[in-house]
């Protein structure tokens, strides 16, 4: 699943802080948090997130909803 959002620098910093605060990792355009693994790229005011795998019990809709909630406030 791939999603692109228009974001501010503050939103990027908050996302990084939040991921690390719950034990997730971000490195070289890759992320892992609570069983969700993927890649991301930032270009100007856009971030593209590609979720490659997720926990079995989490639906793709749930993952998308969480991303939307965070990046569209």
N, C-alpha and C positions, 0 to 999 in steps of 0.2 A: 504494500500500500504506500503510495507516495502522495504527499500533500505539500503545497507551497503557501506560505503566508507572508504578508507584508508586515514587517516588525520594526520596532525601534531598538536602538542599542540597549536601552534599559530592559526591554523584554528578553533580549538575548542573555544579558547578564543575570537576570532573575531566573531564567530557565537553567542556566549553568549552575547557579547557586542551589536551586531546588533539587536538581538531579544529584549533585554531590552530597547534599544534606541528608538524603535518604539512601546513601550508599551506592549510588550509580557512578558510572565512569563516562568520561568524554575524552577522546584522544584521537588526533589525526583524522577528524571527520567521521568518527565512529562513536556510537553510544551504546550503553547497556544500563538498564534500570529496571529492577523488579521483574526480570524475565523477558523484558522487551528489548530487542536488539535491532540495530539498524545503522544507517548512515545519515549524515546531514551535510549540507553545504550552504554557505552564506555568501550572497552576492549583492552588494549595495543594501537595499532595504528589504531584500527577500531572503527567506530561509526555506530550503527544501528539505523535507524530512522523508526518508524512505525507511519504513518499518519492514524489516526482513523476517523477523520471527517474534512470537508472542507466547505467553503461557496458554496451554490448551483450553483452560476454562475462560479466558478472556476473549470476547468476540472482537472481530475487526471493527465493528460498529462502536464498541466500548472504547477501543484505542483511539479511533478517529474522534469520538466525542470528547475525550480528555484532551487531545491536541487542540481541537477547536475551542474548548473552554479556555485553555491557557493562552492561546495566541490570538484570539479574536475579541479580547476585552477592550 
